[in-house]
């Protein structure tokens, strides 16, 4: 992985390709598995669905040539990725979130995670307007390599 965008794209691809998660989520109006990169502002949310966003991106360029011959320099980076699960019931939310956790732990990404739950009321009068949300945050570590002649990435 070489950027935050690539990590988010990769996670969306992993989630969409997973048969168990796809079965839990179903499809949206376009016939796609409802896993989206970024927030879905201005739209009535598809329930259940998953959004993948980044919270922060931090990198530190090594001052030394990381290749034994001094041919490369590396930027050691991490990004905090927020994966939100949106659902119409607590049970649905928790099932999707559990599968996301399994995928993140089983993936070849080195990540550390945490989560919190919330319930959003679109209307205080009708229970069917409740949206159950689980926010999962993972710190994903990655490395960017550049040749020593090019210098550090910007």
N, C-alpha and C positions, 0 to 999 in steps of 0.2 A: 504494500500500500504506500502511496506517495502523497496523499492529501486527505483532508477531511471529507471532501466530496466523494472521493473514491471509497472511503470507508462507509459512508452512508449509502452509496449506490450498491456496494457489496452486501450490506446488511439487508437492504430491500430485496435484492436478488435471492439471498439465502432464505428469507422469510416466505417469499412468493413460491419458491421451488419446493418448500417443505410440504409434503402431502398432508400430514396431520394438521398443521397450522392452516393450510388452505381449506381443508374440510371444516375446521372450526369457524373460519371467517366467511366462507361462501364467496359470492361475487357481488360487485357493484353494478350500477346501471349500464356501464360500458362492457360488462362481462369479465372484468379483471378482478383478481384477488385484491381486496381493499387494504393494501399496504402502500403508504404514501411517504415520499420524502418531503419533509416540511409540513407546516400547518396547512389545514384546509379551510382557510378563512373565507367567509362569504358563502359557504355552502352548508346545507343541512348535512350533518355528518352521517356517513354510512355506518350502521351499527350491526355487528361489531366491525371495528377497523383498527389499524395500527398506523401511527405516524412516527417517523424517524427524523429527529432534528439534532443539531449540535449545540451544546451549551457553552463550551469553551474549547480553545485549541491553543496548546502551549508547546513551544519548541525551543531546544537549546542546541546551538551548533557547536560541535566539538572543535577545539582549537588545534588538535593534533591530526595528522594524517591517519585515518583509521585502517587503511590498507597497510600491510607490513612494509610495503615499498613506498609508502607515502602517496600513493596514487589516488586515494579517495578521501573525502571528508564526509561525515555523516551528521545529519540533524536528528537528534533523538526527540521525538514528539509524543504527546498524548492528546487525545481529544475526549471530552466528556460527551457521550452520545445519550440523548434522552429518547426513550422509546415509550410512547404513550399508547395504552390499550383503551379503546372506547367501546362501551357495550351498553345494552339496555337492561341487563341484570347483573347482579354481583357474581353469580355462578359463571355466567358467560365470560365476564371480565377475568375472573380468576383462572379459568381454564386456558384462555388465550395467553395470559401472563405467564402461567406455568410452562407452557410450550416455548415461549420466548426465552425464558430462563434456561430451559434445557438446551435450546439451540445456542445460546451465548456461552454456556459452560462447555458444550461439546465442540464448539468451533475452534479453529486454530488461532483465533485472536487471543492475545493476552489481555484479559479485562478483569476489572473489579466492579462489582455492582451493588446497588442499593435500590430501595423502592419506597413509594408512599401512595396512598389511596385517596381518592376524593370522589364526591358525588356532586354533579352539577345539575341544578334544577332550571330547566328552560321556562317552566311555569310552576308557580308554587301551588296551583290548584289541582293539577292532574298528575298522578303518579306515572302515567305512561310517558311523560315528558322528562323523566329523570335520565341522566346519562351517567353511567358509572365509569370512572377513569382509574387506571392504575398507571403510575409514572415509574418507569424503570430507568435508572441512570447507570451507565457503564463507562468506566474509564478505559479507553482502548489505547494501547501503546503501539507505536509504529516508528519506522526509521526511514529517512530519506537520504539517499546517497547522491553526491555530486562529485565530479572529478576535481582533483586538487587545483587544476588550472582554472576551472570555472569559478571557484570560490564558493562561498556559502549561498544557499538558496535564500531568496528574499521573502 
